[in-house]
């Protein structure tokens, strides 16, 4: 399944992805640098109405945002694994703890630690279609 979107309809594309999560809470985002992964995750956080300012976790590795999950306090973990060397470094940074926390986890550059992801992970690809459009595709397991 896939959806082509531009900035003008990114909210619809992000809503579509959330609807296709089912009971999954972890989403692994593949895509080239500049494909729009961070912008898409920012939009997901807007829809979830996170209380914190959403920013790229390129240097912090993990950003945690608070939101009301069905009326209860919840967290969204936004992770960028680009700077990590290997899975051991990811574990030391706390990535594994977040992935198995039961909270939403939106992860950029999951290929840096592929064996850490839970079975119930939704893998997606974000790619450039042209200057104005991107494509998000739900990948097979």
Secondary structure, 3 states (H helix, E strand, C coil): CEEEEEHHHHHHHHHHHHHCCCCCCEEEEECCCCCCHHHHHHHHHHHCCCCCCCCCCCCCCEEEEEEEECCEEEEEEEEECCCCCCHHHHHHHCHHHHHCCCCEEEEECHHHHHHHCCCCEEEEEEEECCCCEEEEEECCC
